[in-house]
């Protein structure tokens, strides 16, 4: 899942690693359209939109949340259908015991969705005190059960080997 | 400059860092079209194509070469107009003493263009012995005069602070 706008550095660190390791993927825009932008203003074309992932969760082993500059406005836009779909999809993947991966705000969304209870998560330092059921740490990344999180896009590189190992 | 296909992780590490630091940029596709793909298969829309950068070099302080899976085929496609334009643009930026930045094959292209003579460059390990006038090292990145190079997209993060410092 890629929010709009999405941090391109984060998104493509995941995608290029998956590509290089033969891990198949589809990119769903958390938006009404597959044409979204990076924080840096480049238009990218995703495979599909998030609403079409609902009900298709069993076709995937894992869900990746690619964070971006859409997120500082998330609380104002939480009622938008695409954001509600995103939260529903996170909850379904979590409830089915599938792997959840994300950086920056990712750990907080997994917490809000109620699927990271008691799990250690790495989140953006600003968000650490906002977590309810998950346990926010100061580590650059955390792997706890099926929850893979990185503090920011700058620490994904430290997490990615463990993600690839789990998905390969 | 982004080749087609381009490694999205490399390209967007530069672009998001520029965006976050208020450094303006334009992305030119090394192709006949602004619609190019990442290695990972995602279509991205660049601002313009490389042929339109020719003659406009004075409008820019620096040139970034974003490497990708187009490059293993470079020698077969060296005569394509977009590749000839790319080499001409590199040569012009270099001759004008502007900053050249790149990873992976970048250092080799700067060498071929004749604008890295005697400079230390970091290049993909496979290419080290192919350099003629530049001095390939084993460092993850190198800064020598106006030449900023990283071995691969995995070592751009170590170079990016120095790039930002130079361009800010």
Interface residues (C-beta under 8 A of the other chain):
Chain A: X7 X8 X9 X11 X12 X13 X15 X16 X17 X18 X19 X20 X25 X27 X38 X39 X40 X41 X42 X43 X44 X45 X46 X153 X154 X157
Chain B: X7 X8 X9 X11 X12 X13 X15 X16 X17 X18 X19 X20 X25 X27 X38 X39 X40 X41 X42 X43 X44 X45 X46 X153 X154 X157
